[in-house]
Amino acid sequence: MQLNILLEQPEKKLSLFGSADKHLRMIRDSFGVQVTSRDDSLRVSGESHQVGKAAAVLETLQKTLRRQDWLSIEDVTRAIGIASRQGQDDSQPAGEFEVFAGGKAIRAKTAGQQKYLETIAAHDLTFCTGPAGTGKTYLAVAAAASLLKRGAAKRLVLARPAIEAGERLGFLPGDLHAKVNPYLQPLFDAIHDMMDFEQVKRFMLNDIIEVIPLAFMRGRTLNESIIILDEAQNTTPAQMLMFLTRLGRNSKMIVTGDTSQVDLPAGTASGLLDAVRKLQGIPGIGRVELQRADIVRHRLVQSIVEAYEPKNGNPEQ
């Protein structure tokens, strides 16, 4: 669908577009549309319902410019958030997030995954544990990307502890960033499945998406953000406490981990297990435990996970 929108006050075009077209880029990235300037009009193209939302944002911003000569980032963000919520189907099942990978909508494939998405939607803090291949990280990123795109959050922060699984970080070549990037790569992979490279690049340059080692979060408060901690079984209780206390106003946290793959030194307690035990029953905190039946990777992964499970209560050595 294409829609031409006439500029009511062409002399305020720069204010409407923002510095270096920043406001138009925010609209484009939020709704997945193309916005092109043509003389005294804008052409918006894309899926019909998304074009309608983008047009509603532009109408709101033009109304604002009737009263003043400038627009703030807050004006644009607020208009995007309002337009994103308009027309939403109240009968839509809880836990459905509008995000796509490879041109297809991402949906839960098992009952456990559906419960996971519903828990994320209903709680400010969600703990999810389960074996490899159950979609713990992928669905968390999908939910976060959806909330980010529709203006329900202003930032996506993804963190991981840089713990070795047998290898030694210090022997890897390069500076600090080169050393930690391999640990963050699974998070980058999930993001790139749901957003094109240029969009991810823009979001990271503007600090809308941040992928960092867990240690870099100390001392911060994250407001209006979606915050994901991956591989949380490899945190200590002190690290987990540090992470959980970063939660700011109007934010959501998702903590994921596989308790069968703890790479901490022998005798060190896992912060994930410790937190799940201490925080159970607190309102606003959700807990989901995915099972082998929720594995959606290659069919062999389910058999491999089963083969490595403890037999008769005795873990295999």
Steps between C-alpha positions, in 0.01 A plus 500: 500500500614855422366817657586861414482745789493872429718717719277759664788741566786433257701774668515276810621200304834487680328498838269220390777289351748562782874551481638276222143361459518347850124518560421333168748223578331439836163466324646275233674273751197481731253387235718341235390745230680706238467879528605713203493879469362637173482881477227604746377149577611171652444158348456216750503143369477159664238271652165678514449492878857617562466779244186612682685515831790694346251744344334548840839591650569755225154651548560535875840661443359746247230597751772559759685726255190716466558606863879514505797519267692192613461135598682315775595133498240455774229645270589248230533205739164580661326524163650168390389332822141628468475396134644157579229431757210626286300235326648211693263205522406450863412139421857428392640218712729609781864459419474560125771734379513646152848427374625323189799287398560411138169660406301274737340597829670349805254296705525253786533143370424316824272547799805574716617773263151653496499510880843666483376781275187547713717525812722764339194703403350480851808556721773758545755229581499154343733208572517230235704181535522203269730288285674611182277555199180596681505861374574668832720772351339518156146558629625751758668702224188466281277636777747783569531592131122515469464727804781719369353532151156601623631761741424316824868530594775742404798268532597136474793388718640147465760373743698182548764392753838442332566157649715245318373150429843339526688758290686798639386851406844650554658293225266635231658764273402866497391767746222470760218542248651241269527259791140536621329512159502119459299472823242749372467353151189287576317820597609672178382196302151523649473875438613471137231237441232758585646826368703578192867584541464873431215533750701324772799719417291818533345383826842419647651831391208680670528283816153356438653151496790416728672161521748488787680270744323478835790670682437821303157547661622587847381839629227552237123545528309401186166677454245429224711209381478131421796333670601140425759300691605189307695200636403614850600163650858628476446794733588498868234607753676837536501556123132405477411745777694772317314425177149482650545833678560675166123479433357851458154647450282370215752226422486124456771245577533150356754262655580177313727206570563127478567364848656185352784701345659690789861598419582663834796373705424198717335600826366833366123543533301593187333840527209378288411211729551723804270773363223259396501355853508835682250687284228239456151622582576873466225679299620632165760225457423214261671162471494263202682168476522366145539126444644261240163509322557872432822444303453639149851462355608201290316181602827351627541772765213357704661154493840644591358692798321185618816290468697743718238526774582342837398135529338381824594826667871457429649751252721347232867568544 
